[in-house]
């Protein structure tokens, strides 16, 4: 699972983001809240486990 403060590129928006909160809300479903590093835009996404495992690129 993602940790607060991690810097990643993935299915969260059009930019690199910093994870602010990641919570499992159901079996295999996560709420991920993040902030864009360039724009400070807030993103919240519901992602399934396979999306977290397959589509992330860690930048830090």
C-alpha positions as CSV (number, residue, x, y, z in Angstrom):
1,X,0.0,0.0,0.0
2,X,1.1,3.6,-0.6
3,X,2.5,5.6,2.3
4,X,2.0,9.3,3.1
5,X,4.7,11.4,1.7
6,X,5.7,9.1,-1.2
7,X,6.2,10.8,-4.6
8,X,4.8,8.9,-7.5
9,X,3.6,9.1,-11.1
10,X,0.6,7.0,-12.0
11,X,-3.2,7.0,-12.5
12,X,-3.8,9.9,-10.1
13,X,-3.6,12.8,-12.5
14,X,-1.6,14.4,-15.2
15,X,1.4,15.1,-13.0
16,X,3.7,13.7,-10.4
17,X,1.9,13.6,-7.0
18,X,2.7,13.3,-3.3
19,X,0.5,10.9,-1.5
20,X,-1.4,12.5,1.4
21,X,-3.7,9.6,2.4
22,X,-4.3,6.0,1.3
23,X,-7.0,4.0,2.9
24,X,-8.4,0.5,2.1
25,X,-12.2,1.0,1.9
26,X,-13.2,-2.4,0.7
27,X,-11.6,-5.7,-0.3
28,X,-9.2,-4.7,-3.0
29,X,-10.4,-1.1,-3.3
30,X,-8.5,1.9,-2.0
31,X,-9.1,5.7,-1.7
32,X,-6.0,7.5,-2.6
33,X,-5.6,11.3,-1.9
34,X,-2.7,13.2,-3.3
35,X,-1.4,16.7,-4.2
36,X,0.2,17.6,-7.5
37,X,3.8,18.6,-7.1
38,X,3.7,21.3,-9.8
39,X,0.2,22.7,-9.4
40,X,-0.7,21.9,-5.8
41,X,-3.9,20.5,-7.2
42,X,-5.8,18.0,-5.0
43,X,-6.6,14.6,-6.5
44,X,-8.7,11.8,-5.0
45,X,-9.1,8.5,-6.7
46,X,-10.7,5.2,-6.0
47,X,-8.3,2.5,-7.2
48,X,-8.3,-1.3,-7.2
49,X,-5.4,-3.3,-5.9
50,X,-4.2,-4.3,-9.4
51,X,-4.0,-0.6,-10.4
52,X,-1.8,0.2,-7.4
53,X,0.5,-2.8,-8.2
54,X,0.6,-2.3,-12.0
55,X,0.5,1.4,-12.8
56,X,2.8,3.1,-10.3
57,X,6.2,4.6,-10.9
58,X,7.9,5.8,-7.7
59,X,9.9,9.0,-8.1
60,X,11.5,9.3,-4.7
